[in-house]
Amino acid sequence: MGDILEFPSQQTQGLAYLERELRDMLAARGADEPLIDFATGELARIYKRICESEQYQFSIRLPEGVSGRERDALQAQINAGLEGIRKENHGLTLELVAELLLAQVRLFQHERG
């Protein structure tokens, strides 16, 4: 069986969900459209940077004599480890994004008067 391709990507789906939730939350609290647009624009900018930072890429030179099976097993273990780290950090990163976004929204409101 072949690979499954998802459209849109999980990152695009995640951002769309966060933007919808943020729009709804701000609108429910009486925010006007310029504030909502500012907040969702900042969210998109920050989220894009997070997704880019989670794209780990590196190479490892294996010693000669490593079999294909050993190579594949090592690659699977490394990928699993990286995914574990990414998931662990992702929750904390989203929490920090929320704090940053809230501070930027407050600053935006303050500067508007």
Secondary structure, DSSP 8 states (H G I E B T S, - for coil): ------SS-HHHHHHHHHHHHHHHHHHHTT--HHHHHHHHHHHHHHHHHHHHHT---------TT--HHHHHHHHHHHHHHHHHHHHHHHHHHHHHHHHHHHHHHHHHHHHH-
